[in-house]
Amino acid sequence: MNALSSRSFSYYFMTNTLALLGLWVQKIGVGWLTWEITESTFWTSFVTLALMAPAGIIGPLFAVLAEKWEMRKASIILKVLMFLVSGLIWYIEFIDKHTLFSLASLSIIQGLLSACYHPVRLVFVSVVVPRELLASAVGLNSASFNGSRVVGPAFAGLSIALFDLQTTFFIAMLTYIPLIPVLMYMPLRERKKSKDVNNYFDRLIAGGKVALKTPIIFKGLFIVFVSAFFVRGMLEIQPTIAGEILDSGSLGLSLITATAGFGALLASIWIGIRKKDDLKIEKKLIPMLLLGLITSLVLGFINDMYLMAFAFTIVGFSTTAIGIGTQTMIQLEVDDLYRARVLTWWSSVSFGSLTIGGILLGSIGEIIPLSIGMMIMPIVGFVFFKYVLIYKFKNKFI
């Protein structure tokens, strides 16, 4: 049975997806404004990726605390704070007073709130639906997050091209509003809370041990790392690529973000319509990774806007399939008591890797042509993947 048959989950799914879209719309808008102010590949990459960096660096620290939080109260407080930060970003643009400092600092604050909310979001879905609908709800929740982080930038690019940054930031701010009353009034089921009496750091390490000692989870984290560091970073610095390589203004940005979003949407649909007797999702992760690495290499040779848009469709498809596939796979393997901790290790690997990879690529663009850096990253990624596959997994990944 599909989790959307639950009225509570369907309301939560729609409003939470809208709020996630707004978060990524804001990220691209802030990144593009940073490029207009600085024309620096490093600073544009830094500000754009500041939204994910806290989740990658300190996400597991929040996850241990989140296991003992009251989910409804934590969700409401964090979403209200994120709405207020989004409103401040819009207002400063409204009065035309944004600087590099304001953009960087507000992105970091929003990133800290996102890092705090992420483990809450991952656990929250388990208290919205009954146990028999959890697998479906997990898949839809994963699709919502991974799809929105590419579809959101696509919408942002179109909004910037058709309207302006002020309107784009205003739309992003409004997307937070519908979720708040849903969080206030939706019924929730009882959640089994951790009674672990060990100290904070012991519980933090315990979550990491579960992730590393469960083979299928460890393999999923490895795939996520390679995809995020060597491929996904290119998606996260699209404002930099549009400004440095395409030199076509907001039109180029809107096209490459929209096509990457289309690829992500196709991946979400593809995974969502899988039949029960179809191959397990873990068997499709390596082909998706190789597809992403090859396409990323090709991107370095392209300076035509339309060819690049087509390539980004493929990159959006492959990275989203990996994101949804690994997150769903891990969700279904983890016990409720460890859910927040283990899934936030997934978030840390994913967000931390794409943050470092994106900033590294942006820094390379300050020294050599960005297109050269875009060729180097996937080649190094493929060599690293093959090395680990041979010497760690003995060529038997699945």
N, C-alpha and C positions, 0 to 999 in steps of 0.2 A: 504493500500500500504506500502511496506517495505521501510524504509529510505535509504537502500543501492541502491535504484533506482536513488537516487540523486548522480550524479558524484562527486560533491564537498564533500558530507558527506562520500561517500565510500573511497575517498582518505584520508580524515581526520581520519576516523575510523581505517583504516589499519595502517597509520603511527603513530597515537596516541597510538594505542594498542601496537605497536612495542616499542615505547618509554617507556610505562608503564612496559612492560616486562623487559626492560633493568634496570629500577629502582629497581625492585624486585630481578633480578639476582645479581645486585650489593649488595643489602642488605644481601643476603645469603652468598655471597663471603666474605664480610666484617665480618659477624658473624663467619664464619668458620675460618678465619684467626685469629680473636680474640681468639677463643678457642685454636688454635694451639700455640698462644703466651702465654696465661695466664692459660689455663685449669681451668678457674673459671666459675661456672655457673652464678654467679651474673654479672660479667663483660661482658660475652658473651651475656647474655640477655639484659644488658643495651645498649651495642653498637648496637645490632641487632634491638632493639626497638627504638633507637634514631631517626630513620628515620620517625616513626609515631608520636612520642611524641609531636613535635611542632604543628602538625595539630590538635591533641587532646586538647592541652592546649591553643593555641593562634589562632586556625583556625577562630573562629568567629570574632576576631579582624580584621583579613585581609578581611573577607567577607564583612563587612560594607564598607570598602574602595573600594573593588573590584566592588561594584555596580555602582560606578561612573567612573571606568576605561574604557579606550578604549581597547576592548578585544583583537584585533589583536596585538597591540603594546605590551600589557602586556604579552601575550602568548609567543611572540618571545623573549622578553628580558629574561623572566624566564627560558625558555627552553635552551637558549644559556648559561646562568649561570649554569644550572644544567649539561649541557654537559661539561663545563670547570671543574667543581668539579669532575665529573666522570673521566675526563682525568687525573686530578691530582692524584686520587686514583690509577689509572692504572700506572702512571709514578713512583710513590713512590714504588709500588710493583715491577716495572721493575728494579729499582736500588736497591731493597731489603733493604729498609730503614723504613718500616712501624713499628710503635710502638703502644702501647695501646693508647697513647695520639693522634697520628695522625689518627688512626681509629675512635676514639670517636669524635674528633673535626670535622672531615670531614663528618661523619654521621650526626652530629647535624646541620652542615651548610646545607647539602643536605635536611635534614628534614625541616629546616626553609624555604628553597626555595619551597619544596613540599607543605608546609602549605600555602604559599602565592599563589601557582599555583592552589591549589585544588578548591577554589571557582571560579576561572577563568575557569577552565575546566568544572565545573558543569553548568555555565552560557553559555559558548561558544557554546555548542551544540544547544542552542535555537536560535542562530543567523546564524547557518549553514543551517538549513532546514526550509521550509515553515511550517506554523502552522499545516497543515493537516498531516504532517509526524513527528510531534514532539513526539507523544507517542511512535512510533517505534524507533525514534532516542534516546529517553531517555532510553528505554529498552536495546538497543544495547550498549549505552554508559555505562550504569550500568554493563552490562555483561562484557564489555571490561575491566573495572576497577577491578571488583570483581574476574573475571576469571584470569586476569593477575597477581594479587597479590598471587595466588597460583600456576598458571602455570609457572610464572617467577622463583620462587624458585625451581620448579621441573627441569627446564632447567639448572639452576645454579648447582644443585647437579650433574646432568649428566655431565656438562661441567667440573666441578672440578674433577670428577672421571676419565673422558676420557682424559683430557688435564691437565691444572693446573690453579692456581688462576690468574696468569698474563694474560693468554688467556681469562679467564672468565671476568676479568675486562675490557679487550680490547673490547670484544664483547658488553659488557654493554655500553661502551662509544659510540660505533658506532650506537647503536639503536636510539640515539637522533637525528642523522643527517637528516634522510628523512622527519621528521615532519616540520623542520624549513622552507624549501622552500614552502611546502604546506600552512603553516600559512601565508606566505608572499603574496601569489598570489591567494588564493581561494576567491571567491566572498562571501560576507556576507550580510545578510539582516539587516534592521534597527532594533535596539533594544530599547525598552522603558526603559529609565533610570529613576532612582528614583529622584524625585524632593523634597524629604523630606528635610525641612529646619531645622529640629530638630538637636540638637548637636549629636556628635558621639555616646556617650553612650546611649542616648535616642533611637537612631536607632538600636544599638546593642541589647538593652533590648526588643525593639519592635519585632525583629526577634524571640527572645526566647519566647515571649508571643504567637506569632502565632503558634509556634511549640507546646507549652504546652496546649493551649486552643482549638486546633483542635484535637478532640478525636482520629481519626485514625492515625494522626501523632504522638501523644503522645504514643499511644500503640505501634507503630512501633519503636519508640526510646527506649521504655522499653525492647522490644524483642532484639533489637540490643545490648543494654547494657548487658543483661544476657548472650547472645551468645558470645560477644566479651570478657567480663571479665572472664567468667568461662570456656569457651571452646576455643575460637580463640587464646588466649594467648599461648596455646600449639603448635599451628601451627607456631607462630612467633618465638618460641625458639627451632625450630627443630635442629639447630646446637648443642645446649646444650644437647638435648635429645639424639642425635646420639653419642655425645662424652661421656656422662655420663652413659647412660643405655645400649646402643647397643655396644659401644666400638668396632666398626667395621670400623672406618675411613671414608673416603669419599664415600665408597661403600654404607654403611648404610645410610649416609646423602642423597645420590643421590636416593636411593630406596624410602625412606619415603617422600621426597619432590616430586618425580615423581608421586607417587601414590596419594598423596594429590592433586596434580595438575590434575590428571585424574579425581578425584572426582569432582573438581571444574568445569572441562570441561563438565562433564555429567550434572551437575546442570544447567550450562548456556544453554546447548542444551535443557534440560527438560523444562525450563521456556520459552525459545525462541519458542518452537513448540506448546505451549499451544493454544488450540482453543478458540475462542471468547465465546463459551457457556460453557467453562470449569469453574470450581470453581475459584473464585477470589483468587489471590495470598495470601491475608491476612489470608485466611482460612487454608493455608498450613504452616504458620509460626510456630505455636505452635508444630505441629508434628515434624517439622524440628529441633526445639529447643530441644525437648525431645530426639530425636534421637542423637543429638550432645552431650547432657549431659550424656546419657547412654554409648555411645561409648567412651567418654573421661574417664569415670570411668573405663571401661574395659582396656583402655590403661595403667593405672597404674599397672595392674597385668601382663603385657606382657613384656618380654625381648627378645623374638624371633623376628628377623629382618623381616621375611616375614609376621608373624601375625600382627606385628605393622604396616607394610605397608598397609595391608588390612584395619585395623582400621582407619588409616589416610585417606584412600580413602573415608570412610563414613564421617569422620569429615570434609574433604574438601568439600564434597557434601552438607552437612547440613549447614555449615557456609556460603558457597557461595550462596546457595538458599536464606538464610535469608538476606544476604547483598544485592543481586540483588532485591529481592522482596520488602524489605522495602524502598530501595532507589527509585525504580520505583514508588511505591505507593505514596511516599512523593512528588516526582517530579510532578506527575499528579494532586496533590491536591493543590499545591502552585501557587500563582499568580506570574507573572514575576517580579513584584516590590520587592517581598520578597524572590525570589528564592535562591539567593546566601546566604543570611543570614540564612534561615531555613535549607537549605541543608548542610551548614557548621556546624550547630548544630548537624545534623546527623553525620557528619564526626567527630566532637569533641567527641560525645558519643561513636562512634565506635572505633576511634583510641586511645582516651584517656583511654577507658576501657581496650582495649587489651594491651596497654602499661603498665598500672598499674598492670593488671592481670599477664602479662608475667614477669615483673620485680619482682612482689611478688612471683611468682612461682620459679623464678631463685634464689631469696633470701632464700626461704624455702629450696632449694636444697643445700645451704651452711650449713644448720643446721641439717636437716634430709635427708634421701634418697629422691631423686627427685621423684621416683615412688610413695612414700607415699603422697607427695604434689599433684601429679597428681590424686590421688584418692580423696583427701580431697576437691579440688576445685569444681568438678561437684556436689558432695553431698551438699555442702554449696549453690551452685547455684540453685539446685532443691528446697531446703528448702526455699530460698529467693523468688524464682519464685512463689511457691505455696502460700506463705504468702501474697505477693502482689496481686496475682490473687484472693484470697479469700476476703481480707480486703479492697482492693482498687477497684477491678473490679467486686466484688460480684459473682465470678465464671462465669461471662458473658463477656469474653474478646472480642469476635467478635459479 
